[in-house]
Amino acid sequence: MVLRDAARVTVIGTAAGLLVALFVTKPLAMFLVPGLKSADPLNFAVVALAMLLTGLAATWGPIRRAINVDPNAILREE
């Protein structure tokens, strides 16, 4: 459940960021080094993969804590 929630937020954020980047790179293309394309699909794919892996790495600690929780102990506390 923790992984699913984190993955949903990460995917939505990555998609929104890539969409914004697609529109922002066109006006900023004049600042790029000559020979580079502003909307290179390989760069977008690498950045999306890096963001997804970073999101997974960030949730690794909470996932491990959620796995180690005893459900009976939590139910007794409430």
CORJO-V224093 format. One record per residue. RES is the residue in one letter. SS is DSSP state (~ for helix, > for strand, _ for the rest). D_FIRST is the distance of its C-alpha to the first C-alpha in Angstrom with 1 decimal. Layout:
# CORJO-V224093
res = <RES;RES>
ss = <SS;SS>
d_first = <D_FIRST;D_FIRST>
This chain:
# CORJO-V224093
res = <M;V;L;R;D;A;A;R;V;T;V;I;G;T;A;A;G;L;L;V;A;L;F;V;T;K;P;L;A;M;F;L;V;P;G;L;K;S;A;D;P;L;N;F;A;V;V;A;L;A;M;L;L;T;G;L;A;A;T;W;G;P;I;R;R;A;I;N;V;D;P;N;A;I;L;R;E;E>
ss = <_;~;~;~;~;~;~;~;~;~;~;~;~;~;~;~;~;~;~;~;~;~;~;~;~;~;~;~;~;~;~;_;_;_;_;_;_;_;_;_;~;~;~;~;~;~;~;~;~;~;~;~;~;~;~;~;~;~;_;~;~;~;~;~;~;~;~;_;_;_;~;~;~;~;~;~;~;_>
d_first = <0.0;3.8;5.4;5.1;6.2;8.6;9.8;10.6;12.5;14.2;15.3;16.7;18.4;19.8;21.2;22.7;24.2;25.7;27.1;28.8;30.0;31.6;33.7;34.5;35.7;38.6;40.5;39.7;41.0;44.4;43.0;41.8;43.8;46.2;44.9;41.2;39.6;37.6;35.0;34.6;31.8;31.4;30.9;28.2;26.4;26.6;25.4;22.4;21.5;22.2;20.0;17.0;17.7;18.2;14.8;13.3;15.8;15.1;11.4;12.7;13.8;10.9;8.8;12.0;12.4;9.1;10.3;13.7;13.2;15.2;13.9;17.6;18.5;16.0;17.3;20.8;20.5;19.8>
